[in-house]
Each structure stands twice: as structure tokens, then as C-alpha cells.
Amino acid sequence: MDAGKNKNQENPNLNVGSGKFEIDAPDGWTKIDTTSMGLKTVILMSPLEGSDDDFRENINVVTEKSGIMGLKAYTELSKSNMTKMMTNYKERGSGSTTINSEPAQWVDYTHTMYNYGN
């Protein structure tokens, strides 16, 4: 692997739908278009709800071609990977939708991002 690249940048299925959709943040929320380790992401973040608010709810949108396995199988594989990779992963809900006439799956989940010795 090239020292300047990572595995995400070498995956031709990543970012396939990037730039082919628009999403607006709710009033008061912040929208961030960013790239991290080759993965293009749209992040929507809630506003702080006071001085003791230590977490901003967020929505992260990434696109990837699911290949021949189909959308449902791909989603189940993704959820299985998140269970393995994320601390305290807990699915709160999931479902299907359509975005710009394209089928899509969504997952609402929580996980522990950082543990500062607690």
C-alpha cells in the first residue's frame, strides 16, 4: 500500500453516491462536509443545549456501493461490523427509505465514543 493512501482510499465502492444528494440541517443544527481517511461524510450536529450539555446529537451520512450482496444484506453486515468495532454499540431502530428515488437503509444506534477513566 502506498504510504500516502489508506484502505478506504483504495476501496472503489466508497463515496460512490457522494455529491449526488442534498441534505439540509434542521434549524439551529450545523452541517459539515468533510473527508476523513478517504471517506467523504456529511455530518449534522445539534446545537448545544446549555452549559452542561456534554454531547451534541449527530447524524452522519456516508455512501458506499453495496455490490452484488444487495442493500439489506449489506446493511446487516455493516451492523455486525459496528457491533464488533464500537464500544457499547446498541441499535435503537432501523428501517428502509427512499432518497432521490434510490433505495436506502438507516440505522439509529448509540455507542460509547470515549471513556475518560469513568
N, C-alpha and C positions, 0 to 999 in steps of 0.2 A: 504494500500500500504506500502511496506517495505520502511523504511526511506532511505535506500541506493539506491533505484530504483526510476525511474520516469515513466510516462505513455508511453514514447517512448520505453523504455526498455521492457515493458510488452506487446507491440504490436508484435505478431508473424509475421505480414506481413512486417514489416520494415526490411530493409537490405537484403531482400531475394536474390537480384541479386548482392550483394556486393561481390567483388572478382571474379566475372565471366566475367569481361570485362577489357579491357585495353584502356587507353586514353592517348595520347601524347599531351603535351602542345606545342603551336606554338613557334617558335624561340623567345627567349627573355622573354617568359612568365614563371611564377613559378607554379609548381604543388605541391599541398599539400593534402596528405591523412590524414584525421582527423576523430575523433569521438566527437560529442557534444551531451549531453543529450541522449546518446544511439543511435544516428543517425549517421551512417557512411557516410561521404561526401568526394567527390573528388572535390577540388577547383582549378581552373585555374585562375591565376591573371596576368593581363597585366603589363608590366614594367612601371615605372614612366616615363612620357614624358617631364620632365623638373622640375625646382624647384617650379613652381607654379601649378603643377598638384596635385590636392587635391582628386582625385578619381582614383582608379585602376579598370578598367573594369574587370568583372569576370564571370566565368561560374561555376555553382555549379551542381554536379551530385549526386543524391541520388536515391536509388532503393527501391521499395516497391511493394509487390504483390497487384494487383488491385482487387483480389477477383472475385466474380461472376458478378459484375456490368459491366465488360468489360472496355477496355482501354479508349475508347472515353468518356464514362460516368464518369469514374474515373478522367480523365483529366479535364472535365467540373466542377466536384465537387471540385477538387483542385484549379482551377482558381477562383471559387466562394469563397472558403475559403481564398485565398490570397487577394481577393478584400476586405474582411471583416477584415483581420488581418494586412494588410500592409498599411501604410500611403501613400497616393497619388499613389496607385497601378495603372499602366497603361499598358495594353497589347499592344505591338508593333507588334506582329505576333505570329503565332503558326502553327504547322503542324505535319505531320507524317513522320516517317523514319523507317529504319530497322538497328538494331545494332546486329552484330553476329547472323544473321538470326532470331532475335527476334523483334517483332513489338515494336515501341517506339513512344512517343509523346514528342514534345518540345514546350516550351513557351518562347518567348523573351519578357521581361517586365522590367519596371522601377518602382522604388518606393523610397520614402524618408526614408533613414535609420536613420538619426539623425537630430534633429533640435536644434541647439545651440542658441536658442533665436532669430533666424532670422525670 
